[in-house]
Amino acid sequence: MAEPAGASRDRIDEVVVTPVAFADPPLLNAAGVHQPYALRSIVQVRTVSGLTGLGETYGDAAHLGLLRRAAPALRGLDLFDTNGMAVRLAAELRGAEAPDAHGLTGASSPSKSLARVVSPFEVAMLDLAGQRTDRPVHALLGGRVRDAIPFAAYLFYKWDRHPGGGPDGWGAALDPDGIVAQARAMVDRYGFRSLKLKGGVFEPDAEIAAVRALRAALPELPVRLDPNAAWTLATSHRVARELAGDLQYLEDPTPGRYGMAAVAARAPMPLATNMCVVAFDHLPEAVRLGSAQVILADHHYWGGLRASIRLAAMCDVFGIGLSMHSNSHLGISLAAMVHLAAAAPALSYPCDTHAPWAVDDVVANPLPIVDGSVAVPDAPGLGVTLDEAALARLHRQYLDCGITRRDDAGYLRTVQPEFRKRVAAW
């Protein structure tokens, strides 16, 4: 059977994976503190005809190794064949695993590692498909159902500088006054209309005080709190009770689907998760137990954009709310998140993003946050363009910085040698 006209020019000819490092503030969490540089991997998928699709994912050494191992399997594949890509990568990476050192997005497994590898290649192929058909990625996901994507101000306890470094533009935030000042700065700069506080850093009463301070200072803005499973069941019950009426939702207060279900049974607000439901095979038990009323989707580890659309549909069926999780990221990931959110009918809450914390990027035209939202682009593909000079500079930064994996706990121990990651610690 003859190959369809034009098919040969749609074949993938080359795949390039480039690790980069970009400056990251000292943001505190239950696992420790962010290192001076965050790591990402930038994927470029090129066709015979010269089109280039972009993807972005984690940059830890183990994950980078899987990406580089997988990349050659895409050569010769039709750019529209994302199913064929997933089959090829499953065969190439059978049983391989790249554990998460920080554990803030749940436990690792071979299937989750495969999903994390599939995702950036699928995003790049959808970017290619959009360019090839002169359509935005959200059109390939079923069409947009909203014109702008709301995001929440992502607030962190933080130092004013990394040890040995200079102060950043945000200043310290180590108490309720510091958190309120950070929130006001975020709202003034980006127009955010909801707030999320990363907790699990200080004892629970201090974080209750921070939430109450935010509610008093910015009463019109809903607040969420995420302690990353740092609390016991008893503490989770108490905090949920004391913050009744103050939280839009409480995210991952305690570990595991059974623990979350026990808290959810008595909590006056919804519980959200990106830790205890992080794969499709977690859903049946989570639904049966009532572990979470909101799932924070993340295409980086759910297997890509189309898999995340399937997740959104399942959440809709079972009456589970949907938002979007964020890790430190650059402009390619933000664009992918925006296209996904544009095409997901049941988006219940504003999405998370670390974009305000990033001071650098690999795209020449990052999507701006205006009035707390990002306008959905209609340009072909993702709608962002790679800045080759920035990519080269951030790759050199990766080679020079000496960081090859995220290690929040190890970095905090250089300042607090006694520190241990907090899991049900309070």
C-alpha positions in Angstrom: 0.0 0.0 0.0 1.4 3.4 -1.0 2.3 5.9 1.7 -0.1 8.8 1.8 1.1 11.9 0.0 3.1 14.1 2.3 3.6 11.4 4.9 7.3 11.2 4.5 7.8 14.8 5.4 5.8 14.2 8.6 8.3 11.6 9.9 10.3 12.4 13.0 14.0 12.7 12.0 15.7 13.9 15.1 15.1 14.2 18.9 17.2 16.4 21.1 17.1 16.4 24.9 18.9 19.3 26.6 19.1 19.7 30.4 19.0 23.2 31.7 19.3 24.9 35.1 17.7 28.2 36.1 17.9 30.3 39.3 15.4 29.3 41.9 14.6 31.1 45.2 15.1 29.4 48.6 11.4 28.2 48.9 10.7 26.0 52.0 8.5 22.9 52.1 8.0 19.8 54.1 10.9 18.1 52.2 13.4 20.9 52.8 14.2 23.9 50.7 14.7 24.6 47.0 18.3 24.6 45.8 19.9 27.6 44.1 19.0 26.1 40.7 16.0 24.2 39.4 16.6 21.5 36.8 14.5 20.9 33.6 14.9 19.0 30.4 13.9 20.6 27.1 12.8 18.3 24.3 13.0 19.2 20.7 11.4 16.8 18.2 12.2 17.6 14.5 10.6 16.3 11.4 12.1 15.6 8.0 10.4 18.8 6.7 12.2 20.9 9.3 9.4 21.6 11.8 10.4 21.5 15.5 8.0 20.6 18.4 8.8 21.5 22.0 8.4 19.7 25.3 9.6 20.3 28.8 10.0 18.0 31.8 12.0 17.2 34.9 15.8 17.5 34.8 17.0 15.1 37.5 19.8 12.8 36.3 17.8 9.5 36.5 14.9 11.0 34.5 17.3 12.6 32.0 18.8 9.2 31.5 15.5 7.7 30.6 14.7 10.5 28.2 17.9 10.1 26.4 17.4 6.3 26.3 13.9 6.8 24.9 14.6 9.5 22.3 16.0 7.4 19.5 12.9 5.2 19.5 10.9 8.1 18.0 12.9 8.3 14.8 10.9 7.4 11.7 7.6 7.8 13.6 4.8 9.8 12.0 4.4 13.1 14.0 0.6 12.4 14.5 1.2 8.9 15.9 1.2 9.6 19.7 -0.2 6.1 20.4 2.7 4.6 18.5 5.1 6.7 20.4 3.8 5.5 23.7 4.0 1.8 22.6 7.6 2.3 21.4 8.6 3.9 24.7 6.9 1.3 26.8 8.9 -1.4 24.9 12.2 0.6 25.2 11.8 1.4 28.9 10.1 -1.8 30.2 10.5 -2.0 34.0 12.8 1.1 34.2 12.2 3.5 37.1 13.5 7.0 37.9 12.6 7.6 41.6 11.6 11.1 42.8 14.1 12.1 45.5 11.7 14.6 47.1 8.6 12.5 47.1 6.3 15.6 46.9 4.2 14.1 44.1 3.7 10.6 45.5 5.6 7.4 45.3 7.5 6.4 42.1 6.9 3.3 40.1 7.9 2.0 36.6 4.5 2.9 35.2 4.7 6.4 36.6 8.3 6.8 35.3 7.1 5.7 31.9 4.3 8.3 32.0 6.8 11.0 32.9 8.9 10.1 29.9 5.9 9.9 27.5 4.6 13.3 28.5 7.2 15.7 27.0 7.5 13.7 23.8 3.7 13.8 23.4 3.6 17.5 24.1 6.3 18.1 21.4 4.4 15.9 18.9 1.1 17.8 19.6 3.1 21.0 19.1 4.2 19.6 15.8 0.7 18.5 14.8 -0.6 22.0 15.6 2.0 23.6 13.4 1.5 21.1 10.6 -2.3 21.7 10.6 -2.2 25.4 11.5 -4.2 24.8 14.7 -3.5 25.4 18.4 -2.9 22.4 20.6 -6.1 23.0 22.5 -8.0 22.4 19.2 -6.3 19.0 19.0 -7.5 18.2 22.5 -11.2 18.8 21.6 -11.3 22.5 21.4 -11.2 25.2 24.0 -14.0 25.7 26.5 -12.6 28.9 28.1 -10.7 31.9 26.8 -8.4 32.5 29.8 -7.0 30.2 32.5 -7.0 31.4 36.1 -4.0 30.7 38.3 -3.5 31.1 42.0 -0.7 33.0 43.7 1.6 30.3 45.0 2.9 31.5 48.4 6.0 30.0 50.1 7.8 30.4 53.4 11.2 31.4 52.2 14.6 32.8 53.2 15.6 36.2 51.8 18.6 34.6 50.1 20.5 31.4 49.6 23.4 30.8 51.9 26.3 32.8 50.5 24.1 34.6 48.0 22.5 38.0 47.7 18.9 38.8 48.5 16.2 38.2 45.9 13.4 40.6 44.9 10.8 38.9 47.1 12.5 39.0 50.5 12.0 36.7 53.5 8.6 35.2 54.5 9.0 33.3 57.7 5.9 34.4 59.7 2.3 35.6 59.0 3.4 39.1 58.2 5.9 37.9 55.7 3.4 35.7 54.0 0.9 38.5 53.8 3.5 40.8 52.3 4.4 38.2 49.7 0.7 37.7 48.9 0.2 41.4 48.4 3.2 41.7 46.1 2.0 38.7 44.0 -1.5 40.2 43.7 -0.2 43.6 42.9 2.2 42.3 40.2 0.0 39.6 38.6 -3.6 40.3 39.7 -4.1 36.9 41.2 -7.6 36.3 42.6 -6.9 33.3 44.8 -4.0 32.2 47.1 -2.2 29.0 47.9 0.2 28.6 50.8 2.8 25.8 50.8 2.8 24.5 54.4 4.4 21.7 56.3 7.3 24.0 57.2 6.4 25.3 60.7 4.3 23.7 63.4 0.6 23.7 62.5 -0.5 26.6 64.8 1.9 28.9 63.0 0.4 28.0 59.7 -3.1 28.3 61.0 -2.1 31.9 62.0 -0.7 32.5 58.5 -4.0 31.4 56.9 -6.0 33.6 59.2 -3.7 36.6 58.5 -4.2 36.1 54.8 -8.0 36.0 55.2 -7.9 39.2 57.3 -5.6 41.1 54.9 -7.2 39.9 51.6 -10.7 38.7 52.6 -12.0 38.6 49.0 -9.4 36.0 47.9 -10.0 32.3 48.6 -7.1 30.5 50.3 -5.7 26.9 50.1 -3.2 25.2 52.3 -0.8 22.4 51.3 1.3 20.8 54.1 2.5 17.9 51.8 1.3 15.2 54.2 3.3 16.6 57.1 0.5 16.1 59.7 -0.8 13.1 61.7 -4.5 12.2 61.5 -5.2 13.9 64.8 -3.5 17.2 63.7 -5.2 17.1 60.3 -8.6 16.8 62.0 -7.8 19.7 64.4 -6.5 22.0 61.7 -9.4 21.3 59.4 -11.8 22.0 62.3 -10.0 25.3 63.2 -9.9 26.5 59.7 -13.5 25.8 58.8 -14.7 28.7 56.6 -11.2 29.9 56.0 -10.0 27.4 53.3 -11.2 26.8 49.8 -9.6 23.3 50.2 -7.0 21.6 52.3 -4.4 19.7 50.2 -2.7 16.5 51.3 -2.7 17.1 55.1 -1.8 13.5 55.9 -0.3 10.5 54.0 -2.1 7.9 52.0 -5.5 7.3 50.6 -6.8 5.7 53.8 -5.5 8.6 55.9 -6.9 11.2 53.5 -10.3 9.4 53.6 -10.4 9.5 57.4 -9.7 13.2 57.4 -12.2 13.9 54.6 -15.0 12.1 56.5 -14.9 14.9 59.1 -13.3 17.9 57.4 -15.6 20.9 56.7 -13.8 21.7 53.5 -12.8 19.6 50.4 -9.5 17.7 50.5 -7.3 17.9 47.4 -4.3 15.8 46.4 -1.4 15.5 44.1 0.3 12.9 46.4 -2.1 10.0 47.1 -3.8 9.9 43.7 -1.1 10.2 41.0 -1.9 7.4 38.6 -5.1 5.9 37.0 -4.9 2.7 39.0 -5.2 4.8 42.2 -8.6 6.2 41.2 -10.9 3.2 42.0 -9.7 3.0 45.6 -9.7 6.7 46.1 -13.3 7.0 44.8 -14.4 4.1 47.0 -12.8 5.6 50.1 -13.6 9.2 49.4 -9.9 10.1 49.8 -10.1 13.4 47.8 -12.7 15.7 46.6 -10.2 17.6 44.3 -7.4 16.1 42.2 -4.6 18.3 41.0 -3.8 17.0 37.5 -0.2 17.3 36.2 0.4 16.3 32.7 4.1 15.8 33.5 3.4 12.6 35.4 -0.1 11.6 34.4 1.3 10.7 30.9 0.7 13.8 28.9 -2.1 16.1 27.7 -4.5 13.5 26.3 -4.1 11.3 29.4 -4.9 14.4 31.5 -8.0 15.0 29.5 -9.1 11.4 30.3 -8.4 12.1 33.9 -10.6 15.2 33.8 -13.4 13.2 32.3 -13.2 10.6 35.1 -13.2 13.3 37.7 -16.3 14.7 36.2 -18.0 11.3 36.2 -17.3 10.8 39.9 -18.0 14.4 41.0 -14.4 15.1 41.9 -13.1 18.6 41.5 -10.2 19.4 39.2 -7.3 21.8 39.4 -3.6 21.6 38.3 -0.4 20.9 40.2 2.8 22.8 39.5 6.5 22.2 40.0 9.2 24.7 39.2 8.9 25.1 35.4 9.6 27.3 32.4 7.5 28.7 29.5 7.0 25.5 27.5 5.3 23.8 30.4 3.2 26.8 31.2 2.0 26.9 27.6 1.2 23.1 27.7 -0.7 23.6 31.0 -2.7 26.5 29.5 -3.8 24.4 26.4 -4.7 21.5 28.7 -6.8 23.7 31.0 -8.4 25.4 28.0 -9.7 22.0 26.7 -10.7 20.4 30.0 -14.4 21.1 30.5 -14.5 20.5 34.3 -11.8 22.8 35.7 -13.1 23.5 39.1 -10.4 25.7 40.6 -7.6 28.1 39.5 -4.4 26.2 38.6 -1.1 26.3 40.5 2.0 27.8 38.8 5.6 28.6 39.8 5.9 31.0 36.9 6.3 34.1 39.2 9.3 32.5 40.9 11.2 32.0 37.7 13.6 34.8 36.6 14.6 33.1 33.4 13.1 31.2 30.5 13.9 29.2 27.3 11.1 30.7 25.3 11.2 34.0 23.6 7.5 34.8 24.1 6.4 33.3 27.5 2.7 33.6 28.1 2.0 36.5 30.5 -0.2 36.3 33.6 -2.6 39.3 33.5 -5.4 39.8 36.1 -4.5 36.4 37.5 -5.1 34.5 34.3 -3.3 33.5 31.1 -5.1 34.2 27.8 -5.4 31.0 25.7 -3.2 31.4 22.6 -4.6 30.7 19.2 -1.2 30.5 17.3 -0.4 27.1 15.8 0.9 24.5 18.2 1.8 25.6 21.7 2.2 29.2 20.6 5.6 29.7 22.1 9.0 29.9 20.4 12.3 28.5 21.6 15.0 31.1 22.4 18.1 29.2 21.2 20.5 31.6 22.9 18.7 31.3 26.2 18.7 27.5 25.8 22.4 27.4 25.3 23.0 29.7 28.3 20.8 27.7 30.6 22.4 24.5 29.4 25.8 26.0 30.3 24.4 26.9 33.6 23.4 23.3 34.1 26.9 22.1 33.3 28.5 24.7 35.6 26.2 24.6 38.7 27.0 21.0 39.8 23.4 20.1 40.6 22.2 16.9 38.9 19.1 16.0 41.0 16.7 17.8 43.2 17.5 17.3 46.8 15.5 19.7 49.1 16.3 17.8 52.2 20.1 17.5 51.6 20.3 21.2 50.8 18.4 22.2 54.0 20.7 19.9 56.0 23.7 22.1 55.0 22.1 24.7 57.2 20.1 22.5 59.7 22.0 19.2 60.0 19.2 17.7 62.1 16.5 18.2 59.5 14.5 15.2 58.3 11.7 15.2 55.7 8.4 15.7 57.5 5.9 12.9 56.9 3.1 12.8 59.5 5.6 14.5 61.7 3.2 16.9 63.5 
